[in-house]
Amino acid sequence: MSEIVVVGSVAIDSVESPFGKQEECFGGSASYFSYAASFFTPVKLIAVVGEDFPHYFKTVLQERGIDLSGLEVQKGKTFRWKGKYEGDMNVAETLDTQLNVFQQFSPIIKLESCDYLFLANIDPRLQLDVLGKLKIKRLVASDTMNHWIRDKRDELMQVFEKVDMIVLNDMEARLLTDEQNLVKAIKKISEYGPSKVVIKKGEHGSIAFYEGNIFTFPAYPLEEVYDPTGAGDSFAGSMIGYLAKQDNLNMNEFAKAIAYGTVVASFTVERFSLERLREISTAVIEERLQTFRKLTRF
Amino acid sequence: MSEIVVVGSVAIDSVESPFGKQEECFGGSASYFSYAASFFTPVKLIAVVGEDFPHYFKTVLQERGIDLSGLEVQKGKTFRWKGKYEGDMNVAETLDTQLNVFQQFSPIIKLESCDYLFLANIDPRLQLDVLGKLKIKRLVASDTMNHWIRDKRDELMQVFEKVDMIVLNDMEARLLTDEQNLVKAIKKISEYGPSKVVIKKGEHGSIAFYEGNIFTFPAYPLEEVYDPTGAGDSFAGSMIGYLAKQDNLNMNEFAKAIAYGTVVASFTVERFSLERLREISTAVIEERLQTFRKLTRF
């Protein structure tokens, strides 16, 4: 069992979906990632929040044993995101983004090395900065977003050369590679550097690349999706959490890690914010993994 | 091993995709269904063509041992469809439809009974007519389309009450049930009558309902989709073909049947018309099924 270090955003979200509205709830890529990963292995969170960050949100993470010694509190307000989901709910409409203290985020890395590192969706310049400071012993994975793909492609390409795994969604993969076909896209991304690539397709599941091999998984079928926010980050968190727990990166473990990612993400979307994840346990995750196996086997 | 009877369209298609253009090629729901099913079990085709129907197309079906004694030749021209695929190629843009002899199609049923029956996408009035004439011993399945869902809902509902299985695509399922969520939609469809429902999602795979149980499968990952025409019909053909071959309708065989449907449909789209299906064999299908199993297992 190895620790994961995650660098990313901790945010206060306001989300609207056909199922309701939540104001000022707990959000951020690193929050979802950490919480999901904590079901599998110890997690150290590196992020920044403002002075207004609710103490209660901290206790939510602490309850799961997440190491918050790298959670910096800066003068100013916490990063806020406001979004809305409609129709098939596959894409969030961003209504407002206030970067606040996140604007000047410069991750303070007090470690010299770590076993597993996840660089959540932050400026690739910062991702490179972290990669320059930390020696990674086992696996480094990163996420990104359309904004960096369009505006910071050079830096992003440098990140891709240095990481073992890329986790991104279908639209990002298409934008990045200019390939409509995701099998072509995933192969192209692997040529940028990483030997492992996972493309998340929301309700349509995922496709993955592992050293020349392709995997594909459906999503866990749900009757109600309350709020897709954080699905991708909790997918990555549980996937990499499982790998770090096993501390085994072979192909079978990689496939199983994606199944865990699928299952934990399916819980995330069943309520707003981290609400549903706070209700579950490793036993509940295992149970759904077994169900997922049954309903995909032939 | 039981015979399947299929009632549907045999057509002459003209198709355009980013990979090229094919004029006057072999098409039609019953053609694709029969050809795919013939890899598994004997097939009897009931359809109508015009006097212009190329003899060569008949030999294509005869080569696979498909019983064409129910293929009526009428005065006039064969049903023609012209379509175009662009972008993600999930939906065909219909450029032209000439029903010709298909307009007056009234299936001539010389049999009194059959083991397996597939009612391809035809007027639900005709589907009801066939159901009234034929005693089905093992399984009857049907397809439909947006046109009948909108304009002949009452007749369609009568069909649904009489069939064991419905096979339709995601857009049709949503239109039919007014449910965006496909798990809800599939359950609702089962309440219309059939104990088995399969919703095809094109490149996103499928979701299936079997007597209260849900299954979900990804599509077989392909780098190039030349022409999606006939994918759904060859999916249904190989799925029901496999069931008829085994003559066993238990849940495990149902799941395996969907896997065969997925695999054969993946061949269909690799070339225009029936071209790719004409190159393959049961051995090639088995090989891809094994690969599909590997790349979806965890």
Interface residues (C-beta under 8 A of the other chain):
Chain A: G87 D88 Q180 N181 L182 V183 K184 K187 K201 H204 G205 I207 N213 I214 F215 T216 F217 P218 A219 Y220 P221 L222 E223 E224 V225 N252 A255 K256 I258 A259 R293 L295 T296 R297 F298
Chain B: G87 D88 Q180 N181 L182 V183 K184 K187 K201 H204 G205 I207 N213 I214 F215 T216 F217 P218 A219 Y220 P221 L222 E223 E224 V225 N252 A255 K256 I258 A259 R293 L295 T296 R297 F298
